[in-house]
Amino acid sequence: MNAEPERSGSRYLYAPFEVANARIDANERVAEERWSALEYRLGKIELVMERVEKRLWLAVYGVVAVVLAQGVASVLSNAQ
């Protein structure tokens, strides 16, 4: 069972169409590979952004903790 249709006549009549289909298939494979590479890189970028966000929130909470500690220390020193 051959998937190719029955052809009659010169092979040069069909060659340009076969080449065009091969180019389209090759371009589709290249596009799929590029898309998967892009998704991989975007996944890595999202992971890095999450880590940066965690570090940023840790720094914000640290600054807030220092400010509150200084406020409590000043209140305690004024109370004595």
C-alpha positions in Angstrom: 0.0 0.0 0.0 1.8 3.0 -1.3 0.6 6.4 -0.1 1.7 8.1 -3.3 -1.0 8.6 -6.0 -0.6 6.8 -9.3 1.3 9.0 -11.7 1.5 8.9 -15.4 3.6 11.0 -17.7 6.9 12.8 -17.0 8.3 13.0 -13.5 9.3 16.6 -14.2 5.6 17.5 -14.0 5.5 16.5 -10.3 9.0 17.3 -9.1 8.4 21.0 -8.3 5.4 20.1 -6.1 7.4 17.5 -4.2 10.2 19.9 -3.6 7.7 22.6 -2.4 6.1 20.1 0.0 9.5 19.1 1.3 10.4 22.7 1.9 7.1 23.4 3.7 7.6 20.3 5.9 11.2 21.4 6.7 10.0 24.9 7.5 7.3 23.5 9.8 9.9 21.4 11.6 12.2 24.4 12.0 9.4 26.5 13.3 8.4 23.8 15.8 12.0 23.5 17.1 12.3 27.3 17.4 9.0 27.4 19.3 10.1 24.7 21.7 13.4 26.5 22.3 11.5 29.8 22.9 9.3 28.0 25.4 12.3 26.5 27.2 14.0 29.9 27.4 10.8 31.6 28.6 10.5 28.9 31.3 14.0 29.6 32.5 13.3 33.4 32.5 10.2 32.9 34.6 12.1 30.8 37.1 14.7 33.5 37.5 12.1 36.1 37.8 10.4 34.1 40.6 13.7 33.9 42.5 14.4 37.6 42.1 10.9 38.3 43.3 11.4 36.2 46.4 14.7 38.0 47.1 13.0 41.3 46.6 10.2 40.5 49.1 12.8 39.2 51.6 14.7 42.5 51.3 11.4 44.5 51.8 10.5 42.5 54.9 14.0 42.9 56.2 13.8 46.7 55.9 10.4 46.8 57.5 11.7 44.6 60.4 14.7 47.0 60.9 12.4 50.0 60.9 10.0 48.4 63.4 12.9 47.3 65.6 14.3 50.8 65.7 10.8 52.2 66.5 10.4 49.7 69.3 13.9 50.4 70.6 13.2 54.2 70.6 9.9 53.7 72.4 11.5 51.5 75.0 14.4 54.0 75.6 11.9 56.9 75.9 9.8 54.9 78.4 12.6 54.5 80.8 
